[in-house]
Amino acid sequence: MPATVSWLIPDWPAPAGVRAAVTTRCGGVSQPPYASFNLGVRTGDCPKHVAENRRRLRSGLALPEEPRWLHQLHGVRVAAAEQVRRDSTAADAVWTMRAGVVCAIQTADCLPVFLCDRDGRRVALVHAGWRGLAAGVIEAAHAALGVPGARLLAWLGPAIGAQAFEVGAEVRDAFVAVDSDLVTAFRAIPHGRWLADLYHLARHRLRCCGVARVYGGGFCTVSDARRFYSYRRDGRTGRMASLLWLTKPT
């Protein structure tokens, strides 16, 4: 019997018309090292397997349409979901205010940041690795939404945990040189290396945008190999999907 597709539902007080989910690696047809629910087309996986996994995703979550898959580049470009061309639009955040349009990003250690306004009229998804965070991808998504931060909610999905995210001084400097308050997001370890806390960095950037209601966090894609893909752990591997959309009024 095939494994059941599984996903996480964000635990946040989003309005009733906001739907969100994050897939795990379970329940697909991809073979090792992509086993088994890989949703990324640029991983080296068999295209037919990815297509079947995407079909299962849409069916399992009863999605109103095919997700608007991005070509992610660790930058700060934000795309309106309605203008996304599948797997080819270069962006690292996507937003919409149109019901039935499914925003999507893919991750395997980077942080998925979910945003919605408290009226349930606008949503955005952000692919936030350290490069994007340092360059301002959260701020760019906030600007695209056009909603004061005080009216936004955020949820932080599965990402590499601070205990596993070893970086060099150049990563620390990219943040601390701009904002000295972020020294607390890094812990020194031997040989001039640092452990970086992506969740801390994202929460700080959200607070700077005025977003006080931030939920989620506490995951570690590296240490939870049963549920999550991790590029840092495995190198050649699959991608999870984060999905966010508005439902049509009934």
N, C-alpha and C positions, 0 to 999 in steps of 0.2 A: 504494500500500500504506500503511495507517495506521501512524503512528509507534508505536514500542513504548513501553508504559508503563515508566517507570524509577523506581527508588527507591534510597536508601542504606540499608545495613545497619550499624547501630552497631558499631564496633570496640571492644568492651569484654568483659571476661571474665565475662559473665553466666552463671548456671547454665543447664543444658541445657533446662530447661522454660520459659525466658523467651524470648519472641519480640518483635522490635522492628524498626521500619522508619520511614524518613522519605521521603515522596514528593518528586519534583522537579516541574518544570512541564511535563515532556515526556510525550507519549503520549495526550493526551486529545482531546476534540472541541470545547472552548471556543474561541471566536473572539477576536481582539484586542479589547480589551487584556488579555483573560484567557487568551490562548493558553498552553498548551492543556489542561493537566490541573488545572483549578481545582476545588477541592473545597469551597469556601465558598458557602453559600446567601445570605449577606448582603452580597455584593459587587456586585450589580447584574447578574450574569451570567444568561443564560437558564437557568431552572430545569431544563429538559429536558437541557441540556448537563451541568449539575452532576450530575443523576441518573445520566446515562450514565457520567460519570467515576467516580462512586462505585461503580457496578456493575463497571466495569473494575478498580477498586481491589480490591474484594472478591474478584473472580475471580483477578486476577493474583497476589495474595498468599495465596490460598486461606484467607481469613479464616474463622474459625468462626462469625461472626455479623456483622451490620451494626455498624460502630463506634458507640460511645456519644458522639455529637457533642454538644458543649457550646455554650451561648450565652456567649461569653467577654466579660468586662467590665473587664479589667485590675484585678481585685481580688484578694482573698485567700481567697475561698470555695473549699472543697474538697468535691467530691461523691463519694459511693460510686457506682461505675459502675453497680451494679445498680439504682440509683434514678434514673438519668439518663433523662429524656424527650428524645427526639431533637431536637436543635437548639433546645430551649427551656429546659433546666435551666441557670440562671445560675451559672457557676462558672469558675474559672481553673486548677483542678487536679482530677484524678480518680484514684481508686485502686481496686484490687480485690485480693482474695485468692482469687477464684473462677476456676477454669480455664474457658477458652472465652469469657470476657467481654473485649471489646476496648476498651481505653481509647484516647481520641483527643483531640488538640488541633490547632488550626490556627494557622499563623503566616505572616508575610510580612515579617519583620525581628525580631520578638520571639524570645526564646530558648526553645526546647523543652528541658526538663530531664527526663531519664529516670531513674527510681529503681527499684531492686529490692533485695530483701534477699538475702544471700549463700546462703540456703537455697532460693531460687526459689519462695517461697510468697506474697510480696506484691510488688506493683508500683504505681508511681504516675507520672503524667505531669503536668508543670507548665508552664503558659504564663507565661513570665517576661519581661515588658517592664520598663522601668525603674520604672513605678508599682507594679507587683506586687512587684518585688524590694524596693523601698523599704518597702512596706507589710508585707512578711513572708510572701509566698506560699510560698516554699520552706520556711520554718519551719512554716507551717500544714500543708503536705503531709507533712512529717516527723512532725508530731504525729498526723496522721490515720493514718499507717502504723503507729504504735505500736511501732516498732523502733528500738533504739539506733543512733545514727549510725554507730558503729563496725562495725555489721553491714550497712551499706548500700553499694551501688555506685551511681555516677552517671555518666551520659553526657550531654554537652552538644552539641546539634545545631546546624543551620545558623541563624545569626542575623546581624544587622548587625555588621560589624567595627568595631574601635575607630577605624580610619582614616576611617570614613564617618559615625560617629555623633556629629554635632555637636549640642550641647545648650547651654542657658542655665545661668546660675548657680543657678537654682532647683532644677535636677536635681542638680547637685553638692551643694548644701546639704542636699537631702533625705537624702543618705547620710552626708556628712561630719559633719553636726551630730549624728548619732547615733553614728558610729564614725569617729574621726579617722584610723584606719589606712587608710581608703578614699581618702585623698587621692591615693594612687598609682594609683587607677583612672581618674584624670582628667588630661588634659594641656591646658594653657592654649594658646589660639590667639588671634589678634587680636580686638579689639572686644568683649572681655569674654565670649567664648565658650569652650567646652571640648569636647574629644573624650573621650567616655566609653567605657569598656571593659566591655561587658555580661558577657563571659566572666570577667573579673577579679572583678566584683561578685558573680556567681553562685558562683564558686569560694570566695570569702571567706565568703559566707553558708552554703555547704555545710560548710566547715571549722568554722564556729561551731556547727553542728549535730552536729559530730563525724564528718562524712563525709570521710574522708581519701582514699578511692579514687575519684577523679574523672577521667574520660576524655573524649575528644572535644575540641571547640572548634576554633578555627583557621579557621572558615568566614567568608565575608562575602557575605550575600545581595545587598547593593547592587552589589558589583563583579562578581558571577557571574550576569549576566543570562541566560546560556544555560540554567542549571539552576534558578535560584531566582526566585520572585516577591519584589518589594521594594516596600513601600508608600512608604518614604522616597524611593526612586528614581523610581517611576512614578505614585504617587498611586492612581489607579484601576487595580486589578490583582487577581489571584487569590490563593488561599491554598494553601500546602502542608499536608499532614497528617503528624503524628507519631502512631505507633501502637505500642501496647505491650500484650501479653497473655500469659497463662499457658496452656500446652498441657495437655491432659488426659493423665494417665498412660496408657501403653499396656500 
